[in-house]
Amino acid sequence: MDANKRKIVVAALEAGWAFMSEMANDEDEGREATDHRKKPRSNRRKFRHGDARHCINRDYLGIRGDLATPLLGAEFKAMFRVSRSRFQVLLEDIGASEIRFYQKKKNLDVDEQASLEAKLLLPIKTLAYGVPPHTFIDYFQMSPEYARECCRQFDIAVKKIYAQEYLRLPTSDDLRSILQLHRHVHQVDGLFGSLDCSHTIWKNCPKAWAGSYTGKPGSPSIILEAVVDYHMFFWHASYGYTGNIGDLNVLAQSPLLERMVDGSFHTLENEASVVPFKIGDQEFTKCFILTDGIYPKFSRFVKGVKEPITEEEKKYTAWQEGARKDVERAFGVLKCTWQFLEFSS
């Protein structure tokens, strides 16, 4: 082989090796770009559940004797919007329930799982301040996802355990006590309570739903309908109506109207022996509810005079408007206490 042919072969081999090297580099780069998916994930953050339990006992509950004095009375209620005794009832009732989320996991140590106290205090504080669940995860040592699950499970537990007790018709004894209370406070027989609706602003309502939920406040909202007595006890509460339908349409879908129409409320009145009763010289056979002027003229609804002229009409309207402030006062206290109702996200 002469010199020229040798040079050509060497050049061809060098070019081939350069090409193969470039291809190998490209394959390595591509492998590096795809191999990151196969790499094991970094270790998940381990939350200090034992430290969180210690802090809760130290700062709020004082269960162990070597810890600080627990928050009692007004201090605890100012922090969580429920009294210490009420929280203890929640703790015992939910802890004794069969809801799986609140059961201790047998395959984990105590310090490897969130305590029942943390699972309850976080959602209570979230509802009280109207903030996202992840706001307090640094103190309660939870992931954002687990904090949201705590709030969801808390709603389920409260509904399952307490709905039958609180979302019901009053008993005969309850009805007699309500009428006696209003007889003493408002100086009239037969008054069951005051009816009205309140809107909760839905701050993060999806754009696709905004039209269906935008009504009176001018922003997407959810409606709460309630009947309240003088002590601000909710004897009827129905929540979840879209904000654009108005109070009349809420009433048409309300279980309150159903109870009035199907005779269950009238049966209760007869069992309690609270009817008939007299106001002045006139006898009535049905208890009544105070409403504003937008509601229809039902036999149980008592409204003020729209344009009072006579002195009697003026006095009656002033009394009706004053007594009906029971429900407005209840809504105000409810929203100040549980701020998630003021600006729900």
C-alpha positions in Angstrom: 0.0 0.0 0.0 1.5 3.3 -1.1 1.6 6.4 1.1 -1.4 8.1 -0.5 -3.7 5.1 0.1 -2.4 4.8 3.7 -3.2 8.4 4.4 -6.7 7.9 3.0 -7.4 4.8 5.2 -6.1 6.6 8.3 -8.2 9.6 7.6 -11.3 7.4 7.1 -10.6 5.5 10.3 -10.2 8.8 12.2 -13.4 10.1 10.8 -15.2 6.9 11.7 -13.9 7.0 15.3 -14.9 10.6 15.6 -18.4 9.8 14.4 -18.7 6.9 16.7 -17.5 9.0 19.6 -20.0 11.7 18.9 -22.8 9.1 18.7 -21.7 7.6 22.0 -21.7 11.1 23.6 -25.2 11.7 22.2 -26.4 8.4 23.7 -24.9 9.2 27.0 -26.6 12.6 27.1 -29.9 11.0 26.1 -29.5 8.3 28.8 -28.8 11.0 31.4 -31.9 12.9 30.3 -34.1 9.9 30.7 -32.5 8.1 33.6 -33.6 10.7 36.1 -37.0 9.1 36.0 -35.5 5.8 37.2 -33.6 7.3 40.0 -35.2 6.6 43.4 -37.0 9.6 44.9 -35.4 11.5 47.7 -36.3 10.5 51.2 -39.7 11.8 52.2 -39.7 14.3 55.0 -40.2 12.8 58.3 -42.5 14.8 60.5 -41.9 15.1 64.2 -45.2 13.9 65.5 -43.8 13.3 69.0 -42.6 16.9 69.2 -46.0 18.1 67.9 -47.8 16.1 70.6 -45.4 17.5 73.3 -46.0 21.1 72.1 -49.8 20.6 72.1 -49.8 19.3 75.6 -47.4 22.0 76.8 -49.1 24.9 75.1 -52.8 24.0 75.2 -53.9 20.9 77.0 -51.4 20.3 79.9 -52.1 16.6 80.0 -48.8 15.6 81.6 -47.9 16.8 85.0 -44.4 18.1 84.1 -45.8 20.5 81.5 -47.1 24.0 81.7 -50.5 24.9 83.1 -53.2 24.2 80.4 -55.2 26.9 78.7 -58.7 26.9 80.3 -61.8 28.9 79.9 -61.5 32.2 77.9 -57.9 31.6 76.8 -58.6 28.3 75.1 -61.8 29.6 73.5 -60.1 32.7 72.2 -57.5 30.5 70.5 -59.8 27.8 69.0 -63.3 29.3 69.3 -64.6 26.4 71.3 -64.4 25.9 75.0 -61.9 23.5 76.6 -64.8 21.3 77.8 -66.4 21.3 74.4 -63.1 20.2 72.8 -62.8 17.4 75.4 -66.3 16.2 74.3 -65.2 16.3 70.7 -62.0 14.4 71.6 -63.8 11.7 73.4 -66.7 11.3 70.9 -64.5 11.2 67.8 -61.9 9.1 69.5 -64.6 6.5 70.4 -66.1 6.5 66.9 -65.4 3.8 64.3 -64.0 6.3 61.8 -60.9 4.7 60.5 -58.9 7.9 60.0 -58.9 8.6 63.8 -57.9 5.1 64.8 -54.3 4.5 65.9 -52.2 2.4 63.4 -51.0 -0.7 65.2 -47.9 -1.1 62.9 -46.6 2.4 63.8 -45.2 3.7 67.1 -46.9 6.6 68.8 -44.3 9.1 67.7 -44.6 8.0 64.0 -48.2 9.1 63.6 -50.2 12.2 64.2 -52.0 12.4 67.5 -55.8 12.6 67.7 -55.4 16.0 69.4 -53.4 17.3 66.3 -56.0 15.9 63.9 -58.7 17.8 65.7 -57.0 21.1 66.7 -55.7 21.8 63.2 -59.2 21.8 61.4 -60.8 23.7 64.3 -58.1 26.4 64.1 -58.4 26.4 60.3 -62.2 27.0 60.4 -61.8 29.6 63.2 -59.4 31.8 61.2 -60.7 31.1 57.7 -57.2 30.1 56.4 -56.0 27.2 54.2 -55.2 24.0 56.1 -51.5 24.2 55.4 -51.2 27.4 57.4 -50.5 25.5 60.7 -48.6 22.5 59.4 -45.3 23.7 60.9 -46.7 23.6 64.4 -48.8 20.4 64.0 -46.1 18.7 61.9 -48.1 17.5 58.9 -47.8 17.6 55.1 -50.2 19.9 53.3 -52.1 16.9 51.8 -52.5 15.4 55.3 -53.7 18.7 56.7 -56.4 18.9 54.0 -57.4 15.3 54.8 -57.7 16.2 58.5 -60.2 19.0 57.6 -62.2 16.8 55.3 -62.4 13.9 57.8 -63.3 16.4 60.6 -66.3 17.5 58.6 -67.3 13.9 58.0 -66.9 13.0 61.6 -68.9 16.0 63.0 -71.7 15.3 60.6 -71.8 11.6 61.3 -71.8 12.0 65.1 -73.8 15.2 65.7 -76.2 15.6 62.8 -78.9 13.6 64.4 -78.6 15.7 67.6 -78.4 19.2 66.1 -80.1 19.0 62.7 -83.5 17.9 63.8 -86.9 19.2 64.8 -87.1 20.4 68.4 -88.7 18.0 70.8 -91.9 18.9 72.7 -89.8 20.1 75.7 -87.6 22.1 73.4 -90.7 23.8 71.8 -92.2 24.7 75.1 -88.8 26.2 76.3 -88.5 28.2 73.1 -92.0 29.7 73.4 -91.4 30.4 77.1 -88.2 32.2 76.3 -89.7 34.4 73.7 -92.7 35.1 75.9 -90.3 36.4 78.5 -88.0 38.3 76.1 -90.4 39.6 73.3 -93.6 39.6 75.4 -95.6 37.5 72.9 -96.9 33.9 72.8 -96.3 31.5 69.9 -93.0 32.9 68.5 -90.8 30.1 67.4 -87.9 32.1 66.0 -86.7 34.3 63.2 -85.9 33.2 59.6 -83.3 34.7 57.2 -80.5 33.8 54.8 -76.8 34.7 54.9 -74.2 34.6 52.1 -70.7 33.1 52.4 -68.3 34.6 49.9 -66.6 31.9 47.8 -63.2 33.5 47.2 -61.7 30.8 45.0 -64.9 29.8 43.0 -64.0 28.3 39.6 -64.6 30.7 36.8 -66.9 28.2 35.0 -69.2 28.2 38.1 -69.0 31.9 38.9 -72.2 32.8 37.0 -74.2 30.2 38.9 -73.0 31.3 42.3 -72.9 35.1 41.8 -75.9 36.9 43.3 -76.7 39.5 45.9 -73.2 40.2 47.2 -71.8 40.7 43.7 -69.3 37.9 44.2 -69.7 34.1 44.1 -71.3 33.0 47.3 -73.1 30.1 49.1 -76.3 30.6 51.0 -77.1 29.6 54.6 -80.8 29.5 55.6 -81.5 29.4 59.3 -84.2 29.8 62.0 -82.7 31.1 65.2 -84.1 31.9 68.7 -83.1 34.7 71.1 -80.2 32.7 72.5 -78.8 32.3 68.9 -79.5 28.6 68.8 -80.0 27.4 65.3 -83.2 25.3 65.3 -83.0 25.0 61.5 -79.9 25.3 59.3 -79.7 24.5 55.6 -76.4 25.3 53.8 -75.0 25.0 50.3 -77.5 26.8 48.0 -76.0 28.7 45.0 -75.8 32.4 45.6 -77.8 33.5 42.6 -81.1 31.9 43.4 -82.4 34.3 46.1 -84.1 33.7 49.5 -87.5 32.7 48.0 -85.9 29.9 45.8 -83.9 28.8 48.8 -87.2 28.5 50.8 -88.8 26.4 48.0 -85.9 23.9 48.3 -85.6 24.0 52.1 -86.5 21.2 54.5 -88.1 23.8 56.7 -90.9 24.3 54.2 -91.3 20.6 53.8 -91.7 20.1 57.5 -94.4 22.8 57.5 -96.3 21.3 54.6 -96.2 17.6 55.5 -97.7 18.3 59.0 -94.7 17.2 61.1 -94.4 20.7 62.7 -98.1 20.8 63.4 -97.9 17.4 65.0 -95.1 18.6 67.2 -97.2 21.6 68.3 -100.1 19.4 69.4 -97.8 17.0 71.2 -96.3 19.9 73.1 -99.7 21.4 73.9 -98.6 24.9 72.9 -101.6 25.6 70.6 -104.0 27.2 70.6 -102.7 30.4 72.2 -104.0 34.0 72.3 -102.5 37.3 71.4 -104.8 40.0 72.7 -108.4 38.7 72.0 -107.5 36.7 69.0 -106.8 32.9 69.1 -104.2 31.2 66.9 -103.6 27.6 66.2 -100.1 27.8 64.7 -96.8 29.0 66.0 -95.2 31.7 63.9 -91.8 32.8 62.5 -90.6 36.3 62.0 -89.4 37.1 58.4 -88.6 40.1 56.3 -90.8 41.5 53.6 -89.4 39.3 50.7 -91.0 36.1 52.0 -94.5 35.0 50.9 -97.7 35.4 52.9 -97.7 32.1 54.6 -99.8 31.5 57.7 -96.7 30.9 59.8 -94.7 33.9 58.5 -95.1 37.2 60.3 -93.7 40.3 58.5 -93.6 44.0 59.3 -95.8 46.6 57.7 -94.0 47.9 54.6 -95.2 51.5 55.0 -96.7 51.9 58.5 -99.2 54.8 58.8 -101.1 54.4 62.1 -99.5 54.5 65.5 -100.3 50.8 66.0 -98.7 49.8 62.7 -95.6 51.8 63.6 -95.3 50.2 67.1 -95.9 46.7 65.6 -93.3 47.2 62.9 -90.7 48.5 65.3 -91.4 45.5 67.6 -91.2 43.0 64.7 -87.9 44.5 63.3 -86.4 44.5 66.8 -87.3 40.9 67.5 -86.1 39.7 64.1 -82.6 41.0 64.9 -82.1 37.7 66.8 -81.2 36.0 63.5 -79.1 38.9 62.3 -77.2 38.9 65.5 -76.7 35.1 65.3 -75.3 35.4 61.8 -72.9 38.2 62.9 -71.6 36.2 65.9 -71.3 33.0 63.8 -69.2 34.7 61.1 -67.0 36.5 63.6 -66.4 33.3 65.5 -65.9 31.0 62.5 -64.3 33.2 59.9 -64.3 30.6 57.1 -68.0 31.6 56.7 -67.0 35.2 56.0 -64.4 34.4 53.3 -64.4 30.8 52.3 -61.6 29.6 50.0 
